[in-house]
Amino acid sequence: MTDENELETTETPVQAEITSVQEDEALAQDAPEQTQIQDAPEQTPVQAESDQNYHTLKVNSLYKMFGRKKVVQGVDFKMHTGEVLGLLGPNGAGKTTTFYMIVGFYKPTAGEIFLDDQRITGLPMFKRARLGISYLPQEPSVFRKLTVEENIWSILETRVDLTHEQKKQRLEELIEEFSIGRIRKQQAFTLSGGERRRTEIARSLAIEPKFLLLDEPFAGIDPIAVADIKAMIKLLAKRGIGILITDHNVRDTLEITDRAIIISTGQILVQGGKEDIIASPEAREIYLGENFHM
């Protein structure tokens, strides 16, 4: 995900295991007082099969500065498993930096991130993955010369909690679930954009995550593939996985989110359900545009 306003900085972000990202968002001015149409609504949790499968991801007063530039200023929100949450905003607003602090690319200047009651603020990406936070980058992350099934197997092999037979069974389940059986023997560089996305999502689920963080999931794929990905996201949420999405495709994102957060000048401008966001004068003025409709 690339924003138009970039910031020169000597800070080196935490490196991803599969892809590296170099992106900073900058603010040229101090942020105004935060305006909200309402407090973050208390959602009725989508209950999983048991309380053991219900988890929360909490962002607590996150701040980020690059030099003297204030990029993120006091962002707070909480989401739960089974929920789809959209993190949106104009270019240079701070949403990308906020998202990357949750992913583990950037360390906050201040504030905390919690998975349930466990503080994960300083953990690298691979440790967050072990705890159940999976990340799907915007850039292609498949191993190009491996086949589809080899890509998924490469992650399953890291599962020390499964026997070899259980790994094989999980591989077949993922291939069937994402309808990629006919391309399982194809090398990844031969896949279409939609097929690649299916493979990437299937692979990200190999660790059986509690939360899936999606960076521009609708970028670079055709409308049919977008519809397929949206259907998959809804299905994953129904199965109890929490989905955090940041994407420039506002309509497609709002169509599948339970809630959305609009960030502007490093702070939460408005948050709520789709209807709340669309009806917000602030959201229309700063981000959506006066003629926006669903």
PyMOL commands that set and color helices and strands:
alter all, ss='L'
color gray80, all
select helices_A, chain A and resi 51-53+95-103+125-131+148-156+164-177+181-183+188-190+193-207+223-238+250-256+274-279+281-288
alter helices_A, ss='H'
color red, helices_A
select strands_A, chain A and resi 56-66+69-80+84-88+110-115+118-119+133-136+211-215+242-246+259-264+267-272
alter strands_A, ss='S'
color yellow, strands_A
deselect
rebuild
show_as cartoon
